[in-house]
Amino acid sequence: MTKMNEDLLTIVKALAEKIENLERTIYAKDSLLMKAGLVVVDSPTPRMASGVEASGVADVSSMEWSDIHKMVKTMGVE
């Protein structure tokens, strides 16, 4: 694996962790954002239709966080 690929994978892993933490905060029972009505649970999911399949990368939009972490581990960077 090249250094650039390792760096990109590290960045993706860090971003996934930050998003996971943000998701936990937003959906917490005592979340002030939910109580204030600033966060809606059933909001639309953004999509980017490029028409080109990413080679070897699974669609993570419907994955659980544990599955995403397993996928990152199999890519070679902890």
N, CA, C and O atoms as a CHARMM CRD file, in Angstrom:
* protein
*
  312
    1    1 MET  N      0.85500  -1.17800   0.00000 PROA 1      0.00000
    2    1 MET  CA     0.00000   0.00000   0.00000 PROA 1      0.00000
    3    1 MET  C      0.89800   1.23600   0.00000 PROA 1      0.00000
    4    1 MET  O      1.87300   1.30500   0.74800 PROA 1      0.00000
    5    2 THR  N      0.56600   2.19000  -0.82700 PROA 2      0.00000
    6    2 THR  CA     1.39100   3.38400  -0.91900 PROA 2      0.00000
    7    2 THR  C      1.13300   4.30100   0.26100 PROA 2      0.00000
    8    2 THR  O      0.11100   4.20000   0.94000 PROA 2      0.00000
    9    3 LYS  N      2.07100   5.18900   0.48700 PROA 3      0.00000
   10    3 LYS  CA     1.96600   6.13500   1.59200 PROA 3      0.00000
   11    3 LYS  C      0.73000   7.01300   1.45000 PROA 3      0.00000
   12    3 LYS  O      0.06500   7.31600   2.44200 PROA 3      0.00000
   13    4 MET  N      0.41500   7.42700   0.21000 PROA 4      0.00000
   14    4 MET  CA    -0.74800   8.27900  -0.01700 PROA 4      0.00000
   15    4 MET  C     -2.03800   7.53300   0.33000 PROA 4      0.00000
   16    4 MET  O     -2.93700   8.10900   0.94300 PROA 4      0.00000
   17    5 ASN  N     -2.13800   6.25100  -0.05700 PROA 5      0.00000
   18    5 ASN  CA    -3.31900   5.45300   0.27200 PROA 5      0.00000
   19    5 ASN  C     -3.45600   5.28300   1.78100 PROA 5      0.00000
   20    5 ASN  O     -4.56100   5.35200   2.32000 PROA 5      0.00000
   21    6 GLU  N     -2.34200   5.06300   2.45400 PROA 6      0.00000
   22    6 GLU  CA    -2.38000   4.92500   3.91100 PROA 6      0.00000
   23    6 GLU  C     -2.84700   6.22300   4.55700 PROA 6      0.00000
   24    6 GLU  O     -3.62900   6.20200   5.50700 PROA 6      0.00000
   25    7 ASP  N     -2.36600   7.35600   4.04000 PROA 7      0.00000
   26    7 ASP  CA    -2.77900   8.65000   4.58000 PROA 7      0.00000
   27    7 ASP  C     -4.26600   8.88900   4.35200 PROA 7      0.00000
   28    7 ASP  O     -4.96800   9.35400   5.25000 PROA 7      0.00000
   29    8 LEU  N     -4.74300   8.57500   3.16100 PROA 8      0.00000
   30    8 LEU  CA    -6.16500   8.74400   2.85900 PROA 8      0.00000
   31    8 LEU  C     -7.03200   7.84700   3.73300 PROA 8      0.00000
   32    8 LEU  O     -8.07900   8.27700   4.21700 PROA 8      0.00000
   33    9 LEU  N     -6.60500   6.60400   3.94000 PROA 9      0.00000
   34    9 LEU  CA    -7.35400   5.69100   4.78500 PROA 9      0.00000
   35    9 LEU  C     -7.38000   6.17500   6.22900 PROA 9      0.00000
   36    9 LEU  O     -8.39900   6.04100   6.90700 PROA 9      0.00000
   37   10 THR  N     -6.28200   6.73100   6.70400 PROA 10     0.00000
   38   10 THR  CA    -6.22900   7.29200   8.05300 PROA 10     0.00000
   39   10 THR  C     -7.19200   8.46100   8.18700 PROA 10     0.00000
   40   10 THR  O     -7.87700   8.59400   9.20100 PROA 10     0.00000
   41   11 ILE  N     -7.24500   9.30300   7.17200 PROA 11     0.00000
   42   11 ILE  CA    -8.16100  10.45000   7.18900 PROA 11     0.00000
   43   11 ILE  C     -9.61300   9.97000   7.19000 PROA 11     0.00000
   44   11 ILE  O    -10.43200  10.48300   7.95200 PROA 11     0.00000
   45   12 VAL  N     -9.93400   8.99700   6.35000 PROA 12     0.00000
   46   12 VAL  CA   -11.29500   8.46500   6.29100 PROA 12     0.00000
   47   12 VAL  C    -11.67800   7.84800   7.63100 PROA 12     0.00000
   48   12 VAL  O    -12.80300   8.03000   8.09800 PROA 12     0.00000
   49   13 LYS  N    -10.75200   7.12000   8.25400 PROA 13     0.00000
   50   13 LYS  CA   -11.03300   6.50000   9.54200 PROA 13     0.00000
   51   13 LYS  C    -11.29300   7.57300  10.60100 PROA 13     0.00000
   52   13 LYS  O    -12.21600   7.43100  11.40300 PROA 13     0.00000
   53   14 ALA  N    -10.50000   8.63500  10.61500 PROA 14     0.00000
   54   14 ALA  CA   -10.69200   9.71400  11.59200 PROA 14     0.00000
   55   14 ALA  C    -12.03200  10.41100  11.37400 PROA 14     0.00000
   56   14 ALA  O    -12.73400  10.72600  12.33500 PROA 14     0.00000
   57   15 LEU  N    -12.38700  10.65200  10.11600 PROA 15     0.00000
   58   15 LEU  CA   -13.67300  11.28500   9.82000 PROA 15     0.00000
   59   15 LEU  C    -14.84000  10.39400  10.23200 PROA 15     0.00000
   60   15 LEU  O    -15.83200  10.88000  10.77600 PROA 15     0.00000
   61   16 ALA  N    -14.72700   9.09700   9.97500 PROA 16     0.00000
   62   16 ALA  CA   -15.78400   8.16200  10.36900 PROA 16     0.00000
   63   16 ALA  C    -15.96800   8.15600  11.88100 PROA 16     0.00000
   64   16 ALA  O    -17.09500   8.10500  12.37300 PROA 16     0.00000
   65   17 GLU  N    -14.86100   8.21000  12.61400 PROA 17     0.00000
   66   17 GLU  CA   -14.93400   8.23900  14.07700 PROA 17     0.00000
   67   17 GLU  C    -15.60300   9.52400  14.56400 PROA 17     0.00000
   68   17 GLU  O    -16.42300   9.48400  15.48100 PROA 17     0.00000
   69   18 LYS  N    -15.26300  10.65300  13.96200 PROA 18     0.00000
   70   18 LYS  CA   -15.88100  11.92600  14.34300 PROA 18     0.00000
   71   18 LYS  C    -17.37700  11.92300  14.05100 PROA 18     0.00000
   72   18 LYS  O    -18.17000  12.40800  14.85800 PROA 18     0.00000
   73   19 ILE  N    -17.76400  11.38000  12.89900 PROA 19     0.00000
   74   19 ILE  CA   -19.18100  11.30800  12.53900 PROA 19     0.00000
   75   19 ILE  C    -19.92200  10.38200  13.49800 PROA 19     0.00000
   76   19 ILE  O    -21.04800  10.67300  13.90100 PROA 19     0.00000
   77   20 GLU  N    -19.29200   9.27100  13.86000 PROA 20     0.00000
   78   20 GLU  CA   -19.91500   8.33600  14.79500 PROA 20     0.00000
   79   20 GLU  C    -20.14500   9.00600  16.15100 PROA 20     0.00000
   80   20 GLU  O    -21.20700   8.84200  16.75100 PROA 20     0.00000
   81   21 ASN  N    -19.16600   9.75000  16.63000 PROA 21     0.00000
   82   21 ASN  CA   -19.31700  10.46200  17.89800 PROA 21     0.00000
   83   21 ASN  C    -20.40500  11.52600  17.81300 PROA 21     0.00000
   84   21 ASN  O    -21.18500  11.69400  18.75100 PROA 21     0.00000
   85   22 LEU  N    -20.46000  12.23900  16.70300 PROA 22     0.00000
   86   22 LEU  CA   -21.49700  13.25200  16.49800 PROA 22     0.00000
   87   22 LEU  C    -22.87700  12.60000  16.46700 PROA 22     0.00000
   88   22 LEU  O    -23.83000  13.12500  17.04300 PROA 22     0.00000
   89   23 GLU  N    -22.98100  11.45800  15.79500 PROA 23     0.00000
   90   23 GLU  CA   -24.25100  10.73700  15.72900 PROA 23     0.00000
   91   23 GLU  C    -24.70400  10.30700  17.11800 PROA 23     0.00000
   92   23 GLU  O    -25.88400  10.42100  17.45000 PROA 23     0.00000
   93   24 ARG  N    -23.76900   9.81100  17.93500 PROA 24     0.00000
   94   24 ARG  CA   -24.10400   9.42200  19.30700 PROA 24     0.00000
   95   24 ARG  C    -24.62100  10.62100  20.09700 PROA 24     0.00000
   96   24 ARG  O    -25.58500  10.50000  20.85300 PROA 24     0.00000
   97   25 THR  N    -23.98000  11.77500  19.92300 PROA 25     0.00000
   98   25 THR  CA   -24.38500  12.98200  20.62700 PROA 25     0.00000
   99   25 THR  C    -25.77200  13.43300  20.18900 PROA 25     0.00000
  100   25 THR  O    -26.60700  13.78700  21.02100 PROA 25     0.00000
  101   26 ILE  N    -26.01200  13.41900  18.90400 PROA 26     0.00000
  102   26 ILE  CA   -27.30300  13.89000  18.38300 PROA 26     0.00000
  103   26 ILE  C    -28.44900  12.99500  18.83100 PROA 26     0.00000
  104   26 ILE  O    -29.50800  13.49300  19.21100 PROA 26     0.00000
  105   27 TYR  N    -28.25200  11.68900  18.79200 PROA 27     0.00000
  106   27 TYR  CA   -29.34000  10.76500  19.10800 PROA 27     0.00000
  107   27 TYR  C    -29.42100  10.39300  20.58800 PROA 27     0.00000
  108   27 TYR  O    -30.22500   9.53700  20.95900 PROA 27     0.00000
  109   28 ALA  N    -28.61000  11.01600  21.43800 PROA 28     0.00000
  110   28 ALA  CA   -28.67100  10.74800  22.87300 PROA 28     0.00000
  111   28 ALA  C    -30.04100  11.15100  23.40900 PROA 28     0.00000
  112   28 ALA  O    -30.63800  12.12100  22.94100 PROA 28     0.00000
  113   29 LYS  N    -30.53700  10.39800  24.39800 PROA 29     0.00000
  114   29 LYS  CA   -31.85200  10.66700  24.96300 PROA 29     0.00000
  115   29 LYS  C    -31.98200  12.07800  25.51100 PROA 29     0.00000
  116   29 LYS  O    -33.02700  12.71300  25.37100 PROA 29     0.00000
  117   30 ASP  N    -30.92400  12.56000  26.13200 PROA 30     0.00000
  118   30 ASP  CA   -30.98000  13.87200  26.77600 PROA 30     0.00000
  119   30 ASP  C    -30.38000  14.97200  25.90300 PROA 30     0.00000
  120   30 ASP  O    -29.98100  16.02000  26.41000 PROA 30     0.00000
  121   31 SER  N    -30.31800  14.73800  24.60700 PROA 31     0.00000
  122   31 SER  CA   -29.71700  15.69600  23.68800 PROA 31     0.00000
  123   31 SER  C    -30.53000  16.98800  23.63500 PROA 31     0.00000
  124   31 SER  O    -31.73400  16.97300  23.37500 PROA 31     0.00000
  125   32 LEU  N    -29.85600  18.08900  23.88300 PROA 32     0.00000
  126   32 LEU  CA   -30.51300  19.39600  23.81400 PROA 32     0.00000
  127   32 LEU  C    -30.91000  19.73800  22.38500 PROA 32     0.00000
  128   32 LEU  O    -31.90100  20.43600  22.16900 PROA 32     0.00000
  129   33 LEU  N    -30.14800  19.25500  21.40600 PROA 33     0.00000
  130   33 LEU  CA   -30.48500  19.50900  20.00600 PROA 33     0.00000
  131   33 LEU  C    -31.82000  18.87300  19.64300 PROA 33     0.00000
  132   33 LEU  O    -32.62700  19.48300  18.94100 PROA 33     0.00000
  133   34 MET  N    -32.05700  17.65100  20.11500 PROA 34     0.00000
  134   34 MET  CA   -33.32000  16.97200  19.83400 PROA 34     0.00000
  135   34 MET  C    -34.46500  17.67000  20.55500 PROA 34     0.00000
  136   34 MET  O    -35.53400  17.87500  19.98100 PROA 34     0.00000
  137   35 LYS  N    -34.23700  18.03700  21.82500 PROA 35     0.00000
  138   35 LYS  CA   -35.28200  18.68500  22.61800 PROA 35     0.00000
  139   35 LYS  C    -35.66300  20.03600  22.02900 PROA 35     0.00000
  140   35 LYS  O    -36.82300  20.44100  22.10400 PROA 35     0.00000
  141   36 ALA  N    -34.70300  20.73000  21.44900 PROA 36     0.00000
  142   36 ALA  CA   -34.97200  22.04600  20.87600 PROA 36     0.00000
  143   36 ALA  C    -35.60100  21.94500  19.49000 PROA 36     0.00000
  144   36 ALA  O    -36.02800  22.95300  18.92700 PROA 36     0.00000
  145   37 GLY  N    -35.65900  20.74600  18.94300 PROA 37     0.00000
  146   37 GLY  CA   -36.25500  20.56300  17.62400 PROA 37     0.00000
  147   37 GLY  C    -35.31500  20.92300  16.48800 PROA 37     0.00000
  148   37 GLY  O    -35.75200  21.07000  15.34700 PROA 37     0.00000
  149   38 LEU  N    -34.03300  21.06500  16.78400 PROA 38     0.00000
  150   38 LEU  CA   -33.06300  21.40400  15.74900 PROA 38     0.00000
  151   38 LEU  C    -32.61600  20.18800  14.94800 PROA 38     0.00000
  152   38 LEU  O    -32.06600  20.32700  13.85600 PROA 38     0.00000
  153   39 VAL  N    -32.85400  18.99000  15.49400 PROA 39     0.00000
  154   39 VAL  CA   -32.47200  17.76300  14.81900 PROA 39     0.00000
  155   39 VAL  C    -33.72700  16.92500  14.61700 PROA 39     0.00000
  156   39 VAL  O    -34.48500  16.69300  15.55900 PROA 39     0.00000
  157   40 VAL  N    -33.93900  16.48000  13.40100 PROA 40     0.00000
  158   40 VAL  CA   -35.08000  15.63600  13.08100 PROA 40     0.00000
  159   40 VAL  C    -34.54700  14.25000  12.75900 PROA 40     0.00000
  160   40 VAL  O    -33.62800  14.10500  11.95300 PROA 40     0.00000
  161   41 VAL  N    -35.11900  13.23700  13.38300 PROA 41     0.00000
  162   41 VAL  CA   -34.61800  11.87500  13.21900 PROA 41     0.00000
  163   41 VAL  C    -34.81800  11.36700  11.79500 PROA 41     0.00000
  164   41 VAL  O    -33.96300  10.64800  11.27900 PROA 41     0.00000
  165   42 ASP  N    -35.91100  11.71800  11.15900 PROA 42     0.00000
  166   42 ASP  CA   -36.22400  11.19600   9.84000 PROA 42     0.00000
  167   42 ASP  C    -35.88100  12.18200   8.72400 PROA 42     0.00000
  168   42 ASP  O    -36.66500  12.37900   7.79600 PROA 42     0.00000
  169   43 SER  N    -34.72600  12.78600   8.82000 PROA 43     0.00000
  170   43 SER  CA   -34.32000  13.73500   7.78400 PROA 43     0.00000
  171   43 SER  C    -33.85500  12.98600   6.54100 PROA 43     0.00000
  172   43 SER  O    -33.44600  11.82900   6.64300 PROA 43     0.00000
  173   44 PRO  N    -33.90700  13.61900   5.36600 PROA 44     0.00000
  174   44 PRO  CA   -33.47000  12.94200   4.14200 PROA 44     0.00000
  175   44 PRO  C    -31.97600  12.65500   4.15000 PROA 44     0.00000
  176   44 PRO  O    -31.19200  13.39000   4.75100 PROA 44     0.00000
  177   45 THR  N    -31.59900  11.59200   3.48600 PROA 45     0.00000
  178   45 THR  CA   -30.19400  11.20200   3.39600 PROA 45     0.00000
  179   45 THR  C    -29.60700  11.75700   2.10500 PROA 45     0.00000
  180   45 THR  O    -30.13400  11.49100   1.02400 PROA 45     0.00000
  181   46 PRO  N    -28.52200  12.52500   2.20200 PROA 46     0.00000
  182   46 PRO  CA   -27.91500  13.06000   0.98300 PROA 46     0.00000
  183   46 PRO  C    -27.30100  11.94700   0.13100 PROA 46     0.00000
  184   46 PRO  O    -26.77400  10.96900   0.66000 PROA 46     0.00000
  185   47 ARG  N    -27.37300  12.10200  -1.16700 PROA 47     0.00000
  186   47 ARG  CA   -26.79200  11.12700  -2.09100 PROA 47     0.00000
  187   47 ARG  C    -26.04400  11.86500  -3.18200 PROA 47     0.00000
  188   47 ARG  O    -26.40200  12.97600  -3.57500 PROA 47     0.00000
  189   48 MET  N    -24.99900  11.21800  -3.65900 PROA 48     0.00000
  190   48 MET  CA   -24.25100  11.77300  -4.76200 PROA 48     0.00000
  191   48 MET  C    -24.26600  10.73200  -5.88000 PROA 48     0.00000
  192   48 MET  O    -23.65900   9.66800  -5.75300 PROA 48     0.00000
  193   49 ALA  N    -24.94400  11.03600  -6.94800 PROA 49     0.00000
  194   49 ALA  CA   -25.04900  10.10600  -8.06800 PROA 49     0.00000
  195   49 ALA  C    -23.99500  10.46600  -9.10800 PROA 49     0.00000
  196   49 ALA  O    -24.17500  11.38700  -9.90500 PROA 49     0.00000
  197   50 SER  N    -22.90700   9.73300  -9.08500 PROA 50     0.00000
  198   50 SER  CA   -21.82800  10.01600 -10.02100 PROA 50     0.00000
  199   50 SER  C    -21.91400   9.16000 -11.27200 PROA 50     0.00000
  200   50 SER  O    -21.33100   9.49400 -12.30300 PROA 50     0.00000
  201   51 GLY  N    -22.64400   8.05300 -11.18100 PROA 51     0.00000
  202   51 GLY  CA   -22.76200   7.16800 -12.33100 PROA 51     0.00000
  203   51 GLY  C    -21.58600   6.22500 -12.47500 PROA 51     0.00000
  204   51 GLY  O    -21.60400   5.34600 -13.33600 PROA 51     0.00000
  205   52 VAL  N    -20.57500   6.38600 -11.65800 PROA 52     0.00000
  206   52 VAL  CA   -19.38400   5.54400 -11.72500 PROA 52     0.00000
  207   52 VAL  C    -19.24900   4.78700 -10.41000 PROA 52     0.00000
  208   52 VAL  O    -19.24100   5.38800  -9.33600 PROA 52     0.00000
  209   53 GLU  N    -19.14600   3.47800 -10.50200 PROA 53     0.00000
  210   53 GLU  CA   -18.96400   2.65600  -9.31800 PROA 53     0.00000
  211   53 GLU  C    -17.54600   2.81300  -8.77700 PROA 53     0.00000
  212   53 GLU  O    -16.58100   2.77500  -9.54000 PROA 53     0.00000
  213   54 ALA  N    -17.41800   2.98500  -7.47900 PROA 54     0.00000
  214   54 ALA  CA   -16.08800   3.03300  -6.86400 PROA 54     0.00000
  215   54 ALA  C    -15.52500   1.61600  -6.86900 PROA 54     0.00000
  216   54 ALA  O    -16.23000   0.66900  -6.52100 PROA 54     0.00000
  217   55 SER  N    -14.30100   1.46700  -7.24800 PROA 55     0.00000
  218   55 SER  CA   -13.72700   0.13000  -7.36300 PROA 55     0.00000
  219   55 SER  C    -13.36000  -0.43400  -5.99800 PROA 55     0.00000
  220   55 SER  O    -12.50800   0.11300  -5.29700 PROA 55     0.00000
  221   56 GLY  N    -14.00900  -1.52800  -5.63000 PROA 56     0.00000
  222   56 GLY  CA   -13.68000  -2.23800  -4.41100 PROA 56     0.00000
  223   56 GLY  C    -14.16100  -1.59100  -3.12800 PROA 56     0.00000
  224   56 GLY  O    -13.81500  -2.07600  -2.05100 PROA 56     0.00000
  225   57 VAL  N    -14.93400  -0.53300  -3.18500 PROA 57     0.00000
  226   57 VAL  CA   -15.40400   0.13100  -1.97500 PROA 57     0.00000
  227   57 VAL  C    -16.89800  -0.12300  -1.84500 PROA 57     0.00000
  228   57 VAL  O    -17.67400   0.15400  -2.76000 PROA 57     0.00000
  229   58 ALA  N    -17.28500  -0.65300  -0.69400 PROA 58     0.00000
  230   58 ALA  CA   -18.68900  -0.97100  -0.45900 PROA 58     0.00000
  231   58 ALA  C    -19.49400   0.30100  -0.19800 PROA 58     0.00000
  232   58 ALA  O    -18.94700   1.32800   0.20400 PROA 58     0.00000
  233   59 ASP  N    -20.79800   0.21200  -0.43200 PROA 59     0.00000
  234   59 ASP  CA   -21.70400   1.32100  -0.13500 PROA 59     0.00000
  235   59 ASP  C    -21.92700   1.34900   1.37600 PROA 59     0.00000
  236   59 ASP  O    -22.54000   0.43400   1.92500 PROA 59     0.00000
  237   60 VAL  N    -21.44400   2.37300   2.04200 PROA 60     0.00000
  238   60 VAL  CA   -21.50900   2.44600   3.50100 PROA 60     0.00000
  239   60 VAL  C    -22.77200   3.12300   4.00800 PROA 60     0.00000
  240   60 VAL  O    -22.95700   3.24400   5.21900 PROA 60     0.00000
  241   61 SER  N    -23.64200   3.56400   3.11500 PROA 61     0.00000
  242   61 SER  CA   -24.81100   4.32600   3.54600 PROA 61     0.00000
  243   61 SER  C    -25.76800   3.50900   4.41500 PROA 61     0.00000
  244   61 SER  O    -26.48300   4.08600   5.23500 PROA 61     0.00000
  245   62 SER  N    -25.80000   2.20100   4.26200 PROA 62     0.00000
  246   62 SER  CA   -26.72000   1.39000   5.06200 PROA 62     0.00000
  247   62 SER  C    -25.98200   0.46600   6.03900 PROA 62     0.00000
  248   62 SER  O    -26.58400  -0.45100   6.59800 PROA 62     0.00000
  249   63 MET  N    -24.68500   0.70200   6.24500 PROA 63     0.00000
  250   63 MET  CA   -23.89600  -0.14300   7.14200 PROA 63     0.00000
  251   63 MET  C    -23.99400   0.34400   8.59200 PROA 63     0.00000
  252   63 MET  O    -24.22200   1.52500   8.85400 PROA 63     0.00000
  253   64 GLU  N    -23.81800  -0.58400   9.51000 PROA 64     0.00000
  254   64 GLU  CA   -23.66900  -0.24500  10.92200 PROA 64     0.00000
  255   64 GLU  C    -22.21800   0.18200  11.14100 PROA 64     0.00000
  256   64 GLU  O    -21.33500  -0.15600  10.35200 PROA 64     0.00000
  257   65 TRP  N    -21.98500   0.92900  12.22200 PROA 65     0.00000
  258   65 TRP  CA   -20.62200   1.40200  12.48800 PROA 65     0.00000
  259   65 TRP  C    -19.65100   0.24400  12.68100 PROA 65     0.00000
  260   65 TRP  O    -18.49100   0.34300  12.27900 PROA 65     0.00000
  261   66 SER  N    -20.10200  -0.85200  13.28800 PROA 66     0.00000
  262   66 SER  CA   -19.20700  -2.00400  13.48800 PROA 66     0.00000
  263   66 SER  C    -18.74900  -2.57500  12.14500 PROA 66     0.00000
  264   66 SER  O    -17.60200  -2.99900  12.00200 PROA 66     0.00000
  265   67 ASP  N    -19.65900  -2.58400  11.15700 PROA 67     0.00000
  266   67 ASP  CA   -19.29400  -3.07200   9.82200 PROA 67     0.00000
  267   67 ASP  C    -18.27900  -2.14600   9.14900 PROA 67     0.00000
  268   67 ASP  O    -17.36000  -2.60800   8.47200 PROA 67     0.00000
  269   68 ILE  N    -18.45200  -0.84100   9.33900 PROA 68     0.00000
  270   68 ILE  CA   -17.51800   0.12600   8.76000 PROA 68     0.00000
  271   68 ILE  C    -16.13600  -0.03900   9.37700 PROA 68     0.00000
  272   68 ILE  O    -15.12800   0.01400   8.67400 PROA 68     0.00000
  273   69 HSD  N    -16.09000  -0.24100  10.70700 PROA 69     0.00000
  274   69 HSD  CA   -14.79300  -0.44200  11.37000 PROA 69     0.00000
  275   69 HSD  C    -14.12100  -1.72200  10.87300 PROA 69     0.00000
  276   69 HSD  O    -12.90600  -1.74000  10.67600 PROA 69     0.00000
  277   70 LYS  N    -14.89400  -2.79700  10.66600 PROA 70     0.00000
  278   70 LYS  CA   -14.32600  -4.04600  10.13700 PROA 70     0.00000
  279   70 LYS  C    -13.75800  -3.82200   8.74100 PROA 70     0.00000
  280   70 LYS  O    -12.67300  -4.30700   8.41900 PROA 70     0.00000
  281   71 MET  N    -14.49700  -3.08300   7.91300 PROA 71     0.00000
  282   71 MET  CA   -14.04600  -2.81900   6.54500 PROA 71     0.00000
  283   71 MET  C    -12.73700  -2.02900   6.55000 PROA 71     0.00000
  284   71 MET  O    -11.83700  -2.31600   5.76000 PROA 71     0.00000
  285   72 VAL  N    -12.62800  -1.04000   7.43400 PROA 72     0.00000
  286   72 VAL  CA   -11.40600  -0.24400   7.51800 PROA 72     0.00000
  287   72 VAL  C    -10.23400  -1.11500   7.96400 PROA 72     0.00000
  288   72 VAL  O     -9.12400  -0.98200   7.45000 PROA 72     0.00000
  289   73 LYS  N    -10.48900  -2.01000   8.92700 PROA 73     0.00000
  290   73 LYS  CA    -9.42500  -2.92400   9.39100 PROA 73     0.00000
  291   73 LYS  C     -8.92600  -3.82100   8.27000 PROA 73     0.00000
  292   73 LYS  O     -7.73100  -4.09700   8.17700 PROA 73     0.00000
  293   74 THR  N     -9.85000  -4.28200   7.40900 PROA 74     0.00000
  294   74 THR  CA    -9.42900  -5.16900   6.31800 PROA 74     0.00000
  295   74 THR  C     -8.64800  -4.41200   5.25100 PROA 74     0.00000
  296   74 THR  O     -7.93700  -5.02300   4.45400 PROA 74     0.00000
  297   75 MET  N     -8.77500  -3.07700   5.22900 PROA 75     0.00000
  298   75 MET  CA    -8.02600  -2.28800   4.25600 PROA 75     0.00000
  299   75 MET  C     -6.57600  -2.10200   4.68100 PROA 75     0.00000
  300   75 MET  O     -5.75200  -1.65400   3.88400 PROA 75     0.00000
  301   76 GLY  N     -6.25700  -2.44000   5.92200 PROA 76     0.00000
  302   76 GLY  CA    -4.86400  -2.47200   6.30800 PROA 76     0.00000
  303   76 GLY  C     -4.37900  -1.41300   7.26100 PROA 76     0.00000
  304   76 GLY  O     -3.19100  -1.41300   7.58600 PROA 76     0.00000
  305   77 VAL  N     -5.21100  -0.51300   7.73200 PROA 77     0.00000
  306   77 VAL  CA    -4.75600   0.51400   8.67400 PROA 77     0.00000
  307   77 VAL  C     -5.64800   0.45000   9.89000 PROA 77     0.00000
  308   77 VAL  O     -6.87400   0.44700   9.77700 PROA 77     0.00000
  309   78 GLU  N     -5.02900   0.40000  11.05300 PROA 78     0.00000
  310   78 GLU  CA    -5.77900   0.36900  12.32600 PROA 78     0.00000
  311   78 GLU  C     -6.02000   1.75900  12.80700 PROA 78     0.00000
  312   78 GLU  O     -6.63200   1.95200  13.85800 PROA 78     0.00000
